[in-house]
Amino acid sequence: MLPHFNKIHNKFKLNGVRYNHSTLKEAAYDYIKEGLPYQKVIGNFLMDWLNNKDFIKVTTSGSTGNPKVLSIKKQSMVYSAIATGNFFGLTPGNSALHCLPTEFIAGKMMLVRALILGLELDLIQPNLHPLASVNEPYDFCAMVPLQLQNSIPQLKHIKTLIVGGAAVSKKIKDNIQDSKCDIYATYGMTETVSHIAVKKLNNGIHECYQLFPEIHISIDKRDCLVINAPKLIDTPVITNDVIELCTDTSFKLLGRIDNVINSGGIKLFPEQIEKTLAGVIQQPFFVASKKDDSLGEHLILVVEGECNIDNLSQSIKDFDVLNKFEIPKEILSVPQFVFTNSGKIKRKQTLELL
């Protein structure tokens, strides 16, 4: 039976202290009154979780549009927490590290998992080097790619790590292959109450996201993913993510329909081209398009910071992996990209800097 959201697991601990409903309220109030900014956010969330309302207000990240506020059912968050716990084999008393901002769904769900699954959760201030001062082992942790990139030498302290919020670069993947930590990319969004699918990132090549149980997907006429998850959402979520089905319960993410470039009738997926170019380009970059009188659109490469454009252009041609349509016709540079809080490039806003 699914536990009710107002029940706190008797094994739950926060920073080494066991709490019940009333004492957790007191701790949350203390966070709000006297805590650091990140603790105030945690305190506010806990107060909202412990009230009599059956929903939580959650702000989306704004990576694919303007941020918006959604009402998420607490019981849906409970189901999501249990699905994650079952998939990764989390049990009461397991330890977890919380190093994400609690303003967004990923950070909120770390708290909910601990409350519902009975995890012993330690809080640290969100930063780009979350494991720098960690000396004890944890069974579970969640990060964004920039945090993972800066934590590779310390991954021995984490048994299972999930990574979300932005794509994980080829360079990071290459550097984590021999790690004993089990590292997974997550697929999900605020609307689906965090992730609904994961794929392994290390110890082998894993192209497909594996769905959690009772999540059903289909493809619309645009080849975009449609998610049907009755225990999480009341109506199906129609995404702008172009996918390829691997099986009935797994899929390969190709890119966003918003980013697809039609060059002379050829559909180009920037995310796929970027994955290939990561073997050549070391600095931050992305692929976009410009209007073209003959082709409709032509491919451009945008890099952050200074670069020798002629040398980079030649390196891409010498790489000899892209077909002729996938080779950028122009290379442009921007002093600094615009990023979301999770490290995802805001393409439209960055292009406006040109």
Phi, psi and omega per residue, in radians:
M1 nan 2.416 -3.131
L2 -1.257 2.175 3.129
P3 -1.144 2.649 3.112
H4 -1.377 2.621 -3.052
F5 -1.112 -0.378 -3.104
N6 -1.515 0.076 3.109
K7 -1.696 2.186 3.079
I8 -1.731 2.213 -3.114
H9 -1.047 2.425 -3.071
N10 -1.248 -0.140 3.082
K11 -1.685 -0.091 -3.089
F12 -1.113 2.328 3.018
K13 -2.343 2.550 3.067
L14 -2.168 2.057 -3.074
N15 0.906 0.725 3.049
G16 1.482 -0.029 -3.092
V17 -1.941 2.331 3.103
R18 -1.491 2.383 -3.092
Y19 -2.234 2.624 2.885
N20 -1.925 -3.010 -3.040
H21 -1.019 -0.836 -3.041
S22 -1.290 -0.722 -3.123
T23 -1.239 -0.513 3.089
L24 -1.208 -0.614 3.061
K25 -1.066 -0.729 3.128
E26 -1.107 -0.747 3.135
A27 -1.132 -0.712 3.124
A28 -1.080 -0.734 3.127
Y29 -1.100 -0.711 3.108
D30 -1.102 -0.695 3.077
Y31 -1.036 -0.788 -3.105
I32 -1.142 -0.715 -3.044
K33 -1.369 -0.713 -2.967
E34 -2.186 -0.078 -3.007
G35 -1.380 2.974 2.994
L36 -1.205 2.893 -3.102
P37 -0.901 -0.753 -3.113
Y38 -1.202 -0.526 3.105
Q39 -1.282 -0.585 3.084
K40 -1.077 -0.712 3.118
V41 -1.115 -0.749 3.102
I42 -1.094 -0.754 3.126
G43 -1.056 -0.757 3.116
N44 -1.102 -0.712 3.120
F45 -1.132 -0.780 -3.128
L46 -1.087 -0.693 3.094
M47 -1.095 -0.699 3.090
D48 -1.156 -0.695 -3.128
W49 -1.155 -0.603 -3.047
L50 -1.542 -0.041 3.108
N51 -1.407 -3.093 -3.039
N52 -1.512 -0.084 3.133
K53 -1.269 2.648 -3.098
D54 -1.749 0.276 3.140
F55 -2.484 2.835 3.086
I56 -2.186 2.432 3.022
K57 -1.478 2.200 -3.097
V58 -2.247 2.357 3.107
T59 -1.664 2.312 3.096
T60 -1.279 2.829 -3.041
S61 -1.260 -0.450 -3.115
G62 1.434 0.259 -3.100
S63 -1.268 -0.440 -3.120
T64 -2.071 0.290 -3.134
G65 2.903 -3.010 3.114
N66 -1.192 2.437 3.089
P67 -1.010 2.512 3.098
K68 -2.414 2.762 -3.113
V69 -1.763 2.224 -3.140
L70 -2.045 2.631 3.002
S71 -1.696 2.068 -3.124
I72 -1.947 2.267 3.109
K73 -1.163 2.340 3.117
K74 -1.078 -0.625 -3.114
Q75 -1.191 -0.509 3.041
S76 -1.167 -0.645 3.111
M77 -1.183 -0.609 3.066
V78 -1.091 -0.805 3.141
Y79 -1.078 -0.745 3.132
S80 -1.065 -0.737 3.138
A81 -1.082 -0.740 -3.129
I82 -1.201 -0.666 3.104
A83 -1.071 -0.750 3.096
T84 -1.130 -0.779 3.132
G85 -1.055 -0.735 3.132
N86 -1.155 -0.735 -3.093
F87 -1.120 -0.740 -3.060
F88 -1.679 0.058 3.084
G89 1.183 0.591 3.114
L90 -1.340 2.378 -3.105
T91 -2.236 2.769 3.121
P92 -0.928 2.361 -3.119
G93 1.643 -0.215 3.050
N94 -1.104 2.629 -3.123
S95 -1.676 2.567 3.131
A96 -2.493 2.586 3.124
L97 -1.965 2.240 -3.138
H98 -1.870 1.920 -3.098
C99 -2.262 0.321 -3.128
L100 -1.832 2.699 3.033
P101 -1.117 2.343 -3.101
T102 -1.495 0.003 3.076
E103 -1.103 -0.520 -3.020
F104 -1.945 2.995 -2.972
I105 -1.052 -0.659 -3.093
A106 -1.087 -0.755 3.124
G107 -1.211 -0.670 3.096
K108 -1.109 -0.708 -3.081
M109 -1.212 -0.464 3.049
M110 -1.082 -0.685 3.102
L111 -1.201 -0.745 -3.131
V112 -1.114 -0.720 3.112
R113 -1.031 -0.745 -3.140
A114 -1.136 -0.775 -3.124
L115 -1.089 -0.741 -3.021
I116 -1.503 -0.679 -3.073
L117 -1.551 -0.188 -3.117
G118 1.354 0.725 3.128
L119 -1.531 2.704 3.030
E120 -1.679 1.763 -2.965
L121 -1.757 2.224 3.028
D122 -1.831 2.378 -3.135
L123 -1.798 2.346 2.938
I124 -2.279 2.721 -3.138
Q125 -1.128 2.235 3.141
P126 -1.011 2.259 3.093
N127 -2.737 3.079 -3.065
L128 -1.461 -0.080 3.108
H129 -2.257 1.131 -2.972
P130 -1.144 -0.402 -3.092
L131 -1.772 0.123 -3.055
A132 -1.028 -0.621 -3.107
S133 -1.988 0.301 -3.129
V134 -1.590 2.212 -3.129
N135 -2.137 -0.036 -3.135
E136 -2.011 2.755 -3.089
P137 -1.394 2.622 3.051
Y138 -2.271 2.508 3.127
D139 -1.360 -0.486 -2.990
F140 -2.641 2.521 3.116
C141 -2.767 2.709 3.054
A142 -2.235 2.427 -3.133
M143 -2.464 2.940 2.899
V144 -1.693 2.839 -3.059
P145 -0.965 -0.663 -3.139
L146 -1.105 -0.627 3.086
Q147 -1.187 -0.740 3.102
L148 -1.052 -0.789 -3.113
Q149 -0.980 -0.669 -3.086
N150 -1.545 -0.016 -3.051
S151 -2.011 0.072 -3.031
I152 -0.962 -0.751 3.135
P153 -1.129 -0.390 -3.082
Q154 -1.800 0.149 -3.067
L155 -1.121 -0.253 3.105
K156 -1.065 -0.318 -3.126
H157 -1.445 -0.182 -3.060
I158 -2.024 2.296 3.109
K159 -1.429 -0.876 3.133
T160 -2.286 2.254 -3.119
L161 -2.203 2.297 3.005
I162 -1.912 2.508 -3.052
V163 -2.237 2.262 -3.134
G164 -2.626 -3.067 3.104
G165 1.658 -0.469 3.137
A166 -2.866 2.912 3.128
A167 -1.241 2.537 3.076
V168 -1.577 2.195 -3.046
S169 -1.228 2.799 3.099
K170 -1.065 -0.661 -3.132
K171 -1.060 -0.778 3.116
I172 -1.119 -0.788 3.137
K173 -1.009 -0.762 3.134
D174 -1.059 -0.647 -3.059
N175 -1.397 -0.182 -3.109
I176 -1.908 0.048 -3.025
Q177 -1.042 -0.618 -3.088
D178 -1.649 0.076 -3.118
S179 -1.207 2.457 3.082
K180 -1.372 -0.235 3.038
C181 -1.241 2.325 3.063
D182 -1.448 2.021 -3.003
I183 -2.016 2.249 -3.074
Y184 -2.211 2.382 2.929
A185 -1.454 2.523 3.135
T186 -1.957 2.628 3.016
Y187 -2.135 2.214 3.119
G188 3.032 -3.043 -3.106
M189 -2.795 3.014 3.136
T190 -1.003 -0.717 -3.086
E191 -1.074 -0.502 -3.141
T192 -1.736 0.287 3.097
V193 1.008 1.078 -3.096
S194 1.309 -2.680 -2.944
H195 -1.362 2.620 3.065
I196 -2.152 -0.025 3.136
A197 -2.740 2.672 3.128
V198 -2.442 2.765 2.984
K199 -2.459 2.504 -3.117
K200 -1.240 2.447 -3.107
L201 -1.831 -0.370 -3.063
N202 -2.208 2.983 -3.106
N203 1.027 0.860 3.109
G204 2.270 2.997 3.129
I205 -1.731 2.149 -3.110
H206 -2.265 1.904 -3.054
E207 -1.614 -0.423 -2.961
C208 -1.885 2.433 3.009
Y209 -1.398 2.342 3.123
Q210 -1.712 2.190 -3.125
L211 -1.264 2.585 2.958
F212 -1.273 2.753 3.116
P213 -1.004 2.590 3.089
E214 1.142 0.322 2.972
I215 -1.854 2.196 -3.104
H216 -2.064 2.414 -3.115
I217 -2.244 2.760 3.032
S218 -2.588 3.100 -3.130
I219 -2.130 2.307 3.109
D220 -1.512 -3.054 -3.050
K221 -1.191 -0.232 3.074
R222 -1.575 -0.003 -3.014
D223 1.249 0.420 3.137
C224 -1.705 2.663 -3.084
L225 -1.269 2.346 3.015
V226 -2.090 2.225 -3.047
I227 -1.918 2.221 3.073
N228 -2.093 1.931 -3.088
A229 -2.444 1.449 -3.013
P230 -0.979 -0.524 -3.124
K231 -1.393 -0.191 3.140
L232 -1.914 -0.694 -3.012
I233 -2.377 2.559 -3.090
D234 -1.321 -0.592 -3.133
T235 -2.259 2.684 3.141
P236 -1.012 2.557 3.069
V237 -1.711 2.096 3.092
I238 -1.680 1.947 -3.073
T239 -1.622 3.033 3.004
N240 -1.863 0.365 -3.134
D241 -1.639 2.051 3.110
V242 -1.361 2.232 -3.090
I243 -2.265 2.954 2.998
E244 -2.263 2.179 -3.128
L245 -1.234 2.274 3.022
C246 -1.583 -0.834 3.033
T247 -2.517 -3.030 3.090
D248 -1.158 -0.359 -3.070
T249 -2.117 0.317 3.114
S250 -2.647 2.723 -3.093
F251 -2.655 2.746 3.066
K252 -1.872 2.270 -3.127
L253 -1.543 2.106 -3.093
L254 -1.650 -0.629 -3.115
G255 2.722 -3.128 3.136
R256 -1.653 2.436 -3.134
I257 -1.064 -0.515 3.125
D258 -1.096 -0.494 -3.038
N259 -1.684 -0.172 -3.071
V260 -1.051 2.343 -3.115
I261 -1.916 2.243 3.098
N262 -1.819 1.796 -3.094
S263 -1.975 1.822 -3.129
G264 1.085 0.566 3.130
G265 1.539 -0.082 3.117
I266 -1.690 2.177 3.088
K267 -1.427 2.182 3.129
L268 -2.040 2.297 3.130
F269 -1.769 1.866 -3.101
P270 -0.917 -0.721 -3.086
E271 -1.071 -0.636 3.128
Q272 -1.248 -0.692 3.106
I273 -1.154 -0.713 3.131
E274 -1.091 -0.653 3.123
K275 -1.066 -0.667 3.117
T276 -1.267 -0.785 -3.094
L277 -1.171 -0.300 3.116
A278 -1.058 -0.337 3.092
G279 -1.354 -0.167 -3.088
V280 -2.029 -0.652 -2.984
I281 -1.792 2.213 -3.094
Q282 -1.616 -0.538 -3.090
Q283 -1.520 2.864 3.116
P284 -1.008 2.452 -3.117
F285 -2.772 2.875 2.943
F286 -2.704 2.884 -3.123
V287 -1.868 2.414 3.114
A288 -2.526 -2.795 -3.101
S289 -2.493 2.792 2.992
K290 -2.244 2.681 3.112
K291 -1.097 2.507 -3.090
D292 -2.428 2.218 -3.091
D293 -1.076 -0.559 -3.089
S294 -1.613 -0.788 -3.008
L295 -1.662 -0.191 -3.015
G296 1.568 -0.981 3.033
E297 -2.482 2.574 2.953
H298 -2.216 2.707 -3.016
L299 -1.340 2.365 3.019
I300 -2.216 2.710 3.075
L301 -1.996 2.244 3.138
V302 -2.001 2.151 -3.127
V303 -2.037 2.662 3.115
E304 -1.629 2.272 3.083
G305 1.517 -3.023 -3.093
E306 -1.334 2.538 3.034
C307 -2.758 2.722 3.046
N308 -1.504 1.788 -3.003
I309 -1.103 -0.703 -3.136
D310 -1.115 -0.769 3.136
N311 -1.139 -0.721 -3.140
L312 -1.146 -0.722 3.115
S313 -1.058 -0.745 3.130
Q314 -1.181 -0.669 3.131
S315 -1.091 -0.672 3.130
I316 -1.160 -0.728 3.121
K317 -1.163 -0.693 3.135
D318 -1.205 -0.425 -3.124
F319 -1.061 -0.594 2.961
D320 0.979 0.715 3.085
V321 -2.050 -0.617 3.128
L322 -1.348 2.553 3.007
N323 -1.387 3.004 -2.978
K324 -1.100 -0.480 3.130
F325 -1.317 -0.415 -3.061
E326 -1.591 -0.091 3.114
I327 -1.436 2.145 -3.116
P328 -1.001 2.389 3.108
K329 -1.450 -0.381 3.097
E330 -2.450 2.636 3.003
I331 -2.160 2.160 -3.114
L332 -2.143 2.682 -3.140
S333 -2.172 2.582 3.091
V334 -2.226 2.350 -3.109
P335 -0.951 -0.743 -3.118
Q336 -2.636 2.285 3.110
F337 -1.291 2.839 3.007
V338 -1.742 2.212 -3.087
F339 -2.098 2.717 2.947
T340 -1.398 3.040 3.110
N341 -1.092 -0.468 -3.104
S342 -1.560 0.016 3.090
G343 1.631 0.175 3.127
K344 -1.510 2.379 -3.122
I345 -1.229 2.284 2.993
K346 -1.506 1.677 -2.992
R347 -1.099 -0.854 -3.071
K348 -1.066 -0.821 -3.138
Q349 -1.151 -0.615 3.107
T350 -1.184 -0.718 3.124
L351 -1.091 -0.567 3.125
E352 -1.118 -0.409 3.099
L353 -1.206 -0.313 3.110
L354 -1.355 nan nan
